[in-house]
Amino acid sequence: MRLSKFITSKVMLATCASIILSFQLSIFNCAQAQYTVKHLERPYNTTGSETGAIRVGDTIMAFSAMPPEKSGGKMFNFNSAQMKVYQARIARSGKLARPKLNRWGLNTRRDHTGNLALDPLTNDLYFTRCRVGDPDLRCEIWWAKKLRRGWSKPQRLRGKVNTDTHTATHPAVARLADSTVILYFVSDRPGGMGGMDIWYSLVRNGAAGECVNLGPQVNSTADDITPFYDQPNGVLYFSSNRAGGRGGHDIYCAVGQRNTWQRAEAVCHCLNSEQNDIYFTISQRDSATAIPTAGYLSSNRADSYFLNDSMCCNDIYEWSLDSTLLAKRDTVAAVAIDTTTHNSELITHNSFMFPLFLYFHNDEPDPASRKATTEATYTDCQRRYAKLRGEYISHQDNAEDSAMMQLFFDTCVVGNYERVEALFDYVEEQLDEGHSVVLTIAGYASPVFLNEYNQTLSERRIASFVNMLRAWRGGMFADAMDDGRLILTQQPKGVDQLSTLNSQLSTSKDPVYGLPAAMARRIEILSCEVK
């Protein structure tokens, strides 16, 4: 084995590790992230009630407010107060200008208007209207289409979300892989888990289809409200006053989409208080990883402004992510530098970097097979996969994703196969010296099929590696595998959590060809133990 080939293999692995770590950071654990919370001062908060702040583009913060001058006396009067949408311009420095009444035609004289949600693809606005003085406070969801300048005249959302008998409020907008609008919203309609529940409906041409409850993984018998969907990371944030929280409504998060979710978990105590914490939204992200770094929430916690009763009135708070999480990203460059700097030492000690990732095209080997075994070798799978590089690149939506996919094929699909060759040379040396060797291998699949199928597919992928090892260079390892000097410990995993979360990140035209799914379809050589 030539020294230059070994060094090239090490550099490729470091680059591949950078790609993987970038995605791992971008899907950080929403329930374990640490935050700091800051109360916005006057004039953005008043002794009235301010809620639902969102960022519109880079220059506007929009929110809903019931101003104190409409409350009357020393007690806040909901019968006379009217919720309207306000906006404040954001300077380049991040400083907010004085808020003003919204100028986009959303407010009316006779309706409460609030709960803004922005379509992540088109910037269309969805919001809630409720009739002032309605004792039942039945609300409806409206929307306004984004124009070249401003927004169209608001329209009542057609279809099955709005009804004459039950409320529909708190819209949150996301997009499916085929760009269909998926509207999450809150309603007390029949068929829920109890109280106010979160539902979804697919919206096409300004009309909402059938309404589906998100189910017990998200909803409870209490009130579950104010959803916000983090599209890049596939995470739903919402608030609930279910049992087990700190008090009032707490903020929860759940990974998934539509009605397929991991069980919701409360975010850390550093974000929730003993009062109501609602309307969690994201306003800023880390440009490299898509990790949410800042946003807003509303709360009536102790330092909120109010006239007489703190329960009446919420204020806007700004949250920010603990910077230590983002600092982990910077270790990638150091790892790559360290890897290339100490190659001579690594070669001297026959060291290898684990785990070593080996990747597969969708449903390979043996598509649609229900068997856990295969006659294919990983060499066969890898060669077919490498030839698909151009096809994968053509499915990406932009130049940045295309460049990342090309890098993935060069450094991970092709580069890691070359590293397997180096590893096999090392195994051969150890066997020739009279040692025994144990290779530990795990297998994974992307979350496209049912769990039972994915489990079998991960076993089949490991089997293709075993076949490659047995056939290597005319069967040089066959005897050692038969007499127990070369042992393979197999760990078929099916779909792991990382794969499930990654599947929400794909921006390719077809998710099968997206980098998240490509990274999920793999086996891992976890270790090489010499005895």
C-alpha positions as CSV (number, residue, x, y, z in Angstrom):
1,M,0.0,0.0,0.0
2,R,1.5,3.3,-1.1
3,L,1.9,6.1,1.5
4,S,0.2,8.7,-0.7
5,K,-2.9,6.5,-1.1
6,F,-3.1,6.1,2.7
7,I,-2.8,9.8,3.3
8,T,-5.4,10.6,0.6
9,S,-7.8,8.1,2.3
10,K,-7.3,9.9,5.6
11,V,-8.0,13.3,4.2
12,M,-11.1,12.0,2.4
13,L,-12.4,10.5,5.7
14,A,-11.9,13.8,7.5
15,T,-13.9,15.6,4.8
16,C,-16.7,13.0,5.0
17,A,-16.7,13.3,8.8
18,S,-17.2,17.1,8.3
19,I,-20.3,16.5,6.2
20,I,-21.8,14.0,8.7
21,L,-21.1,16.3,11.7
22,S,-22.7,19.2,10.0
23,F,-25.9,17.3,9.7
24,Q,-25.7,15.9,13.2
25,L,-25.4,19.4,14.6
26,S,-28.3,20.7,12.4
27,I,-30.7,18.2,14.0
28,F,-29.8,19.0,17.6
29,N,-32.0,17.6,20.3
30,C,-34.8,20.1,20.7
31,A,-35.6,18.9,24.2
32,Q,-32.0,19.1,25.6
33,A,-30.9,22.4,24.0
34,Q,-30.0,25.2,26.5
35,Y,-31.4,28.7,26.1
36,T,-31.3,32.1,27.7
37,V,-34.4,34.3,27.8
38,K,-34.6,38.1,27.7
39,H,-37.7,40.3,28.4
40,L,-38.3,42.9,25.7
41,E,-38.6,46.4,27.2
42,R,-41.2,49.1,26.5
43,P,-42.6,50.0,23.9
44,Y,-42.7,46.5,22.5
45,N,-44.3,45.2,25.7
46,T,-47.0,47.1,27.6
47,T,-49.4,46.5,30.5
48,G,-51.7,45.1,27.7
49,S,-51.0,41.8,26.1
50,E,-48.4,41.1,23.4
51,T,-48.1,37.6,21.8
52,G,-47.0,35.6,18.8
53,A,-43.9,37.5,17.6
54,I,-42.4,36.3,14.3
55,R,-39.7,37.6,12.0
56,V,-40.8,38.5,8.5
57,G,-37.7,38.5,6.3
58,D,-34.6,40.3,7.7
59,T,-36.2,43.6,8.5
60,I,-39.6,43.2,10.3
61,M,-40.8,41.8,13.6
62,A,-44.6,41.3,13.5
63,F,-46.7,40.5,16.6
64,S,-50.2,40.7,18.0
65,A,-51.2,43.1,20.8
66,M,-54.2,44.2,22.9
67,P,-53.0,47.7,23.9
68,P,-53.6,48.9,27.5
69,E,-55.3,52.1,26.4
70,K,-58.3,50.0,25.3
71,S,-58.5,48.1,28.6
72,G,-60.2,50.7,30.8
73,G,-59.7,51.2,34.5
74,K,-57.3,49.2,36.6
75,M,-58.4,45.8,35.3
76,F,-57.8,44.5,31.8
77,N,-61.1,44.4,30.0
78,F,-61.3,41.7,27.3
79,N,-64.8,42.9,26.2
80,S,-63.4,46.2,25.1
81,A,-59.9,45.3,24.1
82,Q,-59.2,44.4,20.5
83,M,-56.2,42.3,19.3
84,K,-54.4,43.8,16.3
85,V,-51.2,43.1,14.4
86,Y,-48.3,45.4,14.9
87,Q,-44.9,45.5,13.3
88,A,-41.4,46.9,14.1
89,R,-38.5,47.4,11.7
90,I,-35.3,45.6,12.6
91,A,-32.1,47.6,11.9
92,R,-28.9,45.9,10.7
93,S,-27.6,46.2,14.3
94,G,-30.5,44.1,15.4
95,K,-32.2,47.1,17.2
96,L,-35.9,47.3,17.0
97,A,-37.7,50.5,15.8
98,R,-40.8,51.7,17.6
99,P,-43.7,49.4,16.8
100,K,-46.6,50.6,14.6
101,L,-49.9,49.2,13.5
102,N,-49.5,46.7,10.6
103,R,-49.8,48.2,7.2
104,W,-50.5,45.0,5.2
105,G,-54.3,45.2,5.4
106,L,-54.7,42.4,8.0
107,N,-56.5,44.4,10.7
108,T,-60.2,45.2,10.7
109,R,-62.5,47.4,12.9
110,R,-64.6,44.5,14.2
111,D,-62.3,41.5,14.5
112,H,-59.5,40.3,16.6
113,T,-56.5,39.7,14.3
114,G,-53.4,37.8,15.3
115,N,-51.4,34.6,15.4
116,L,-49.4,35.3,12.2
117,A,-47.7,32.4,10.4
118,L,-45.4,32.7,7.4
119,D,-45.2,30.1,4.5
120,P,-41.5,29.2,4.4
121,L,-41.6,28.9,0.6
122,T,-43.7,31.7,-0.7
123,N,-44.0,34.1,2.3
124,D,-47.8,33.9,2.1
125,L,-49.3,34.9,5.5
126,Y,-51.8,32.9,7.5
127,F,-53.5,34.3,10.6
128,T,-56.5,34.2,12.8
129,R,-59.6,36.3,12.9
130,C,-62.2,36.2,15.7
131,R,-65.3,38.4,16.1
132,V,-64.9,41.1,18.9
133,G,-67.7,40.5,21.5
134,D,-68.4,36.9,20.5
135,P,-68.9,35.2,23.8
136,D,-67.7,31.8,22.4
137,L,-64.7,33.5,20.7
138,R,-65.0,31.2,17.7
139,C,-62.1,31.9,15.4
140,E,-61.2,31.3,11.8
141,I,-58.0,31.1,9.8
142,W,-57.5,33.6,7.0
143,W,-54.6,34.1,4.5
144,A,-53.0,36.7,2.3
145,K,-50.9,35.9,-0.8
146,K,-47.4,37.4,-1.1
147,L,-47.2,39.9,-4.0
148,R,-44.2,41.6,-5.5
149,R,-45.0,44.5,-3.1
150,G,-46.9,43.6,0.1
151,W,-49.7,41.1,0.3
152,S,-53.1,40.6,-1.4
153,K,-56.4,41.4,0.3
154,P,-56.9,38.7,3.0
155,Q,-59.3,35.9,2.2
156,R,-61.0,33.4,4.5
157,L,-59.4,30.0,4.0
158,R,-61.8,27.8,2.0
159,G,-62.3,24.1,2.7
160,K,-62.6,22.1,5.8
161,V,-60.5,23.9,8.4
162,N,-63.0,26.7,9.2
163,T,-66.5,25.6,10.4
164,D,-69.6,27.3,11.8
165,T,-69.5,25.4,15.0
166,H,-65.9,25.1,16.2
167,T,-62.9,27.3,16.4
168,A,-59.8,27.1,14.2
169,T,-56.8,29.2,15.3
170,H,-53.0,29.3,15.8
171,P,-51.9,28.5,12.2
172,A,-48.4,27.2,11.5
173,V,-47.3,26.5,7.9
174,A,-44.8,24.0,6.5
175,R,-44.1,22.3,3.2
176,L,-44.1,18.7,2.3
177,A,-41.4,17.2,0.0
178,D,-43.6,17.8,-3.1
179,S,-44.1,21.4,-2.0
180,T,-47.7,20.9,-0.8
181,V,-48.7,23.3,1.9
182,I,-49.3,21.6,5.2
183,L,-51.2,23.7,7.7
184,Y,-51.0,22.9,11.4
185,F,-53.7,24.6,13.5
186,V,-55.5,24.4,16.8
187,S,-59.2,23.4,17.2
188,D,-61.8,22.1,19.6
189,R,-63.6,20.1,16.9
190,P,-64.8,16.6,17.6
191,G,-62.4,13.7,17.3
192,G,-59.6,15.1,19.3
193,M,-57.8,13.9,22.4
194,G,-59.6,16.5,24.7
195,G,-59.5,20.2,25.1
196,M,-57.8,22.1,22.3
197,D,-55.8,19.9,20.0
198,I,-53.3,20.4,17.2
199,W,-54.5,19.2,13.7
200,Y,-53.2,19.4,10.2
201,S,-54.7,19.9,6.8
202,L,-53.2,20.0,3.3
203,V,-53.9,23.3,1.5
204,R,-54.1,23.5,-2.3
205,N,-55.2,26.5,-4.3
206,G,-56.4,28.4,-1.2
207,A,-58.6,25.5,0.0
208,A,-57.9,23.2,3.0
209,G,-58.6,19.4,2.8
210,E,-59.5,16.9,5.4
211,C,-58.4,17.7,9.0
212,V,-56.3,15.1,10.8
213,N,-55.5,15.1,14.5
214,L,-51.8,14.8,15.3
215,G,-52.5,12.0,17.7
216,P,-51.4,11.1,21.2
217,Q,-47.7,11.5,20.6
218,V,-48.3,15.2,20.4
219,N,-51.8,16.0,21.8
220,S,-53.1,15.4,25.3
221,T,-56.4,15.6,27.2
222,A,-55.4,19.1,28.2
223,D,-55.1,22.2,25.9
224,D,-52.3,21.9,23.2
225,I,-51.9,25.2,21.4
226,T,-49.6,27.7,19.5
227,P,-47.7,25.3,17.2
228,F,-44.6,26.4,15.2
229,Y,-43.0,24.0,12.7
230,D,-39.2,24.1,12.3
231,Q,-39.0,23.1,8.7
232,P,-35.2,22.5,8.3
233,N,-35.1,20.2,11.3
234,G,-38.5,18.6,11.2
235,V,-39.5,19.7,14.7
236,L,-42.9,20.9,15.9
237,Y,-42.8,23.3,18.9
238,F,-46.1,23.9,20.8
239,S,-47.4,24.7,24.3
240,S,-49.5,22.6,26.6
241,N,-50.9,22.8,30.1
242,R,-50.8,19.0,30.5
243,A,-49.8,17.4,33.8
244,G,-46.2,17.2,34.6
245,G,-45.1,20.7,33.5
246,R,-43.6,23.5,35.5
247,G,-47.0,25.4,35.6
248,G,-49.5,26.9,33.2
249,H,-48.6,26.2,29.6
250,D,-45.1,24.8,29.0
251,I,-43.3,24.6,25.6
252,Y,-42.9,21.1,24.2
253,C,-41.3,19.8,21.0
254,A,-41.9,16.7,18.9
255,V,-39.9,15.4,15.9
256,G,-41.8,14.3,12.8
257,Q,-44.5,15.6,10.4
258,R,-48.2,15.2,9.6
259,N,-49.5,12.5,12.0
260,T,-46.2,10.6,12.4
261,W,-44.3,11.8,15.5
262,Q,-41.9,10.9,18.2
263,R,-43.4,11.5,21.6
264,A,-43.4,15.1,22.6
265,E,-41.0,16.3,25.3
266,A,-40.9,19.5,27.3
267,V,-38.0,21.7,26.4
268,C,-35.5,22.6,29.2
269,H,-36.5,24.4,32.3
270,C,-34.3,27.3,31.2
271,L,-37.1,28.2,28.6
272,N,-40.2,27.3,30.6
273,S,-41.4,29.1,33.7
274,E,-44.0,28.5,36.4
275,Q,-46.5,30.7,34.4
276,N,-47.7,30.4,30.8
277,D,-45.1,30.1,28.1
278,I,-46.6,30.1,24.6
279,Y,-46.0,31.1,21.0
280,F,-42.5,29.8,20.6
281,T,-41.1,30.9,17.2
282,I,-37.7,30.9,15.5
283,S,-36.2,34.0,14.0
284,Q,-32.6,33.2,13.3
285,R,-30.5,30.1,12.4
286,D,-26.8,29.2,12.2
287,S,-26.0,29.5,8.5
288,A,-23.8,26.4,8.4
289,T,-26.0,23.9,10.3
290,A,-29.6,25.4,10.3
291,I,-29.6,25.1,14.1
292,P,-32.1,27.6,15.5
293,T,-30.2,30.3,17.4
294,A,-32.8,32.9,18.4
295,G,-36.5,33.6,18.4
296,Y,-39.4,34.7,20.5
297,L,-41.9,33.4,22.9
298,S,-44.7,35.0,25.0
299,S,-45.2,34.6,28.7
300,N,-46.9,36.1,31.7
301,R,-44.0,35.2,34.0
302,A,-43.0,37.4,36.9
303,D,-41.2,40.2,35.1
304,S,-44.1,40.8,32.6
305,Y,-45.9,44.1,32.6
306,F,-49.6,44.1,33.7
307,L,-52.1,46.4,35.4
308,N,-53.4,44.4,38.3
309,D,-53.6,40.7,37.4
310,S,-50.6,39.0,35.8
311,M,-52.8,36.2,34.4
312,C,-54.4,38.7,32.0
313,C,-51.4,39.7,30.0
314,N,-48.5,38.2,28.2
315,D,-45.3,39.9,27.1
316,I,-42.8,39.1,24.3
317,Y,-39.5,37.5,25.3
318,E,-36.5,36.9,23.1
319,W,-34.7,33.6,23.5
320,S,-31.2,32.7,22.3
321,L,-29.4,29.3,22.1
322,D,-26.4,28.5,24.3
323,S,-23.4,29.3,22.1
324,T,-21.5,26.2,23.3
325,L,-23.5,24.0,21.0
326,L,-22.4,26.0,18.0
327,A,-18.8,25.9,19.2
328,K,-18.8,22.1,18.7
329,R,-19.0,22.7,14.9
330,D,-15.6,24.4,15.0
331,T,-14.0,21.2,16.1
332,V,-14.4,19.6,12.7
333,A,-11.7,21.7,11.1
334,A,-9.3,20.9,14.0
335,V,-10.0,17.1,13.6
336,A,-9.3,17.3,9.8
337,I,-6.0,19.2,10.4
338,D,-5.0,16.8,13.2
339,T,-5.7,13.8,10.9
340,T,-3.5,15.1,8.1
341,T,-0.7,16.3,10.4
342,H,-0.1,13.0,12.2
343,N,-0.4,10.6,9.3
344,S,3.1,9.2,9.8
345,E,2.3,8.4,13.5
346,L,-1.0,6.8,12.5
347,I,0.7,4.6,9.9
348,T,3.4,3.6,12.3
349,H,0.8,2.4,14.7
350,N,-1.5,0.9,12.0
351,S,-4.3,3.2,13.4
352,F,-7.6,3.7,11.6
353,M,-10.4,6.2,12.2
354,F,-13.7,4.6,13.2
355,P,-16.5,4.3,12.5
356,L,-16.0,3.9,8.7
357,F,-19.1,4.6,6.8
358,L,-20.0,2.7,3.6
359,Y,-23.0,3.8,1.6
360,F,-25.7,2.3,-0.6
361,H,-28.2,3.4,-3.3
362,N,-31.8,3.3,-2.3
363,D,-33.1,-0.3,-1.4
364,E,-29.7,-1.9,-2.3
365,P,-28.8,-4.7,-2.5
366,D,-31.6,-6.7,-4.0
367,P,-34.5,-4.1,-4.2
368,A,-37.8,-5.3,-2.8
369,S,-36.3,-8.5,-1.4
370,R,-37.7,-9.8,1.9
371,K,-34.5,-11.8,2.6
372,A,-31.9,-11.0,5.2
373,T,-29.2,-12.6,2.9
374,T,-27.9,-11.7,-0.5
375,E,-25.4,-13.0,-3.1
376,A,-24.3,-9.4,-3.9
377,T,-21.0,-8.0,-2.6
378,Y,-20.6,-4.5,-1.3
379,T,-18.1,-4.1,-4.2
380,D,-21.0,-4.6,-6.6
381,C,-23.2,-2.2,-4.7
382,Q,-20.5,0.5,-4.5
383,R,-19.6,0.4,-8.2
384,R,-23.3,0.8,-9.2
385,Y,-23.7,3.6,-6.7
386,A,-20.6,5.5,-7.8
387,K,-22.0,5.5,-11.4
388,L,-25.1,7.4,-10.2
389,R,-23.3,10.5,-9.1
390,G,-24.5,12.6,-12.0
391,E,-28.1,11.4,-11.5
392,Y,-27.9,12.4,-7.8
393,I,-26.4,15.8,-8.5
394,S,-29.1,16.5,-11.1
395,H,-31.8,16.0,-8.5
396,Q,-30.5,18.8,-6.2
397,D,-32.4,22.2,-6.1
398,N,-29.5,24.6,-6.0
399,A,-25.7,24.9,-6.6
400,E,-24.8,24.6,-3.0
401,D,-26.6,21.3,-2.6
402,S,-25.1,20.0,-5.9
403,A,-21.6,20.8,-4.7
404,M,-22.3,19.0,-1.3
405,M,-23.6,16.0,-3.1
406,Q,-20.6,15.8,-5.4
407,L,-18.3,16.1,-2.3
408,F,-20.3,13.3,-0.7
409,F,-19.7,10.9,-3.6
410,D,-16.0,11.8,-4.0
411,T,-15.1,11.6,-0.3
412,C,-17.6,9.2,1.2
413,V,-18.9,6.8,-1.4
414,V,-15.6,6.5,-3.4
415,G,-13.1,7.7,-0.8
416,N,-14.3,5.4,2.0
417,Y,-14.2,2.4,-0.3
418,E,-10.5,3.1,-0.9
419,R,-10.1,3.2,2.9
420,V,-11.6,-0.2,3.1
421,E,-8.9,-1.5,0.9
422,A,-6.3,0.0,3.3
423,L,-8.1,-1.6,6.2
424,F,-8.1,-5.0,4.5
425,D,-4.4,-4.7,3.9
426,Y,-4.0,-4.2,7.6
427,V,-6.2,-7.2,8.5
428,E,-4.1,-9.4,6.2
429,E,-0.9,-8.3,7.9
430,Q,-2.3,-9.1,11.3
431,L,-3.6,-12.5,10.3
432,D,-0.2,-13.3,8.7
433,E,1.5,-12.5,12.0
434,G,-0.6,-15.0,13.8
435,H,-3.2,-12.7,15.4
436,S,-7.0,-13.0,15.3
437,V,-9.1,-10.0,14.2
438,V,-12.7,-9.0,15.2
439,L,-14.6,-6.6,13.0
440,T,-17.8,-5.0,14.4
441,I,-20.3,-3.9,11.7
442,A,-23.6,-2.1,12.1
443,G,-26.2,-1.6,9.3
444,Y,-28.8,1.1,8.8
445,A,-31.6,2.0,6.4
446,S,-33.4,5.3,5.5
447,P,-36.9,5.7,7.0
448,V,-38.8,5.1,3.7
449,F,-40.2,1.6,4.4
450,L,-41.8,-0.1,7.4
451,N,-39.6,-0.9,10.3
452,E,-39.6,-4.7,9.7
453,Y,-38.4,-4.2,6.1
454,N,-35.7,-1.7,7.2
455,Q,-34.4,-4.2,9.8
456,T,-34.1,-6.9,7.1
457,L,-32.5,-4.4,4.6
458,S,-29.9,-3.5,7.2
459,E,-29.1,-7.2,7.7
460,R,-28.8,-7.6,3.9
461,R,-26.4,-4.7,3.7
462,I,-24.2,-6.2,6.3
463,A,-24.3,-9.5,4.4
464,S,-23.1,-7.8,1.2
465,F,-20.0,-6.6,3.2
466,V,-19.4,-10.2,4.5
467,N,-19.6,-11.4,0.9
468,M,-17.1,-8.8,-0.2
469,L,-14.7,-9.8,2.6
470,R,-15.0,-13.5,1.8
471,A,-14.4,-12.9,-2.0
472,W,-11.6,-10.4,-1.5
473,R,-8.7,-11.0,-3.8
474,G,-9.6,-14.5,-4.7
475,G,-10.8,-15.5,-1.3
476,M,-7.7,-14.6,0.8
477,F,-9.9,-14.2,4.0
478,A,-12.1,-17.3,3.5
479,D,-10.1,-19.7,5.6
480,A,-9.6,-17.2,8.4
481,M,-13.4,-16.6,8.5
482,D,-14.1,-20.3,8.5
483,D,-11.6,-21.2,11.3
484,G,-12.5,-18.3,13.6
485,R,-9.4,-16.2,13.2
486,L,-11.4,-13.5,11.4
487,I,-14.7,-12.8,13.3
488,L,-17.5,-10.5,12.2
489,T,-19.8,-9.1,14.9
490,Q,-23.0,-7.9,13.3
491,Q,-25.4,-5.2,14.6
492,P,-28.3,-4.7,12.1
493,K,-30.1,-1.5,13.5
494,G,-32.8,-0.8,11.0
495,V,-33.6,2.9,11.1
496,D,-31.8,4.8,13.8
497,Q,-32.9,8.2,15.3
498,L,-30.4,10.2,13.3
499,S,-31.8,8.7,10.1
500,T,-35.3,9.6,11.1
501,L,-34.5,13.2,11.9
502,N,-32.3,13.6,8.8
503,S,-35.1,12.6,6.5
504,Q,-36.9,15.9,7.3
505,L,-34.0,17.9,6.0
506,S,-34.0,17.0,2.3
507,T,-34.4,19.8,-0.1
508,S,-33.8,17.7,-3.3
509,K,-36.6,17.2,-5.9
510,D,-36.9,13.6,-4.8
511,P,-36.1,12.9,-1.1
512,V,-34.5,9.6,-2.1
513,Y,-31.7,11.6,-3.8
514,G,-31.3,14.0,-0.9
515,L,-28.1,14.0,1.2
516,P,-30.0,13.1,4.4
517,A,-31.4,9.9,2.9
518,A,-28.1,9.1,1.2
519,M,-26.3,9.4,4.6
520,A,-28.9,7.1,6.2
521,R,-28.4,4.2,3.8
522,R,-25.1,2.8,5.2
523,I,-23.2,0.2,7.1
524,E,-20.6,1.2,9.7
525,I,-17.4,-0.6,10.5
526,L,-17.3,0.3,14.2
527,S,-14.0,-1.2,15.2
528,C,-11.2,-3.5,14.3
529,E,-9.9,-5.4,17.3
530,V,-6.6,-7.4,17.1
531,K,-6.1,-10.2,19.6
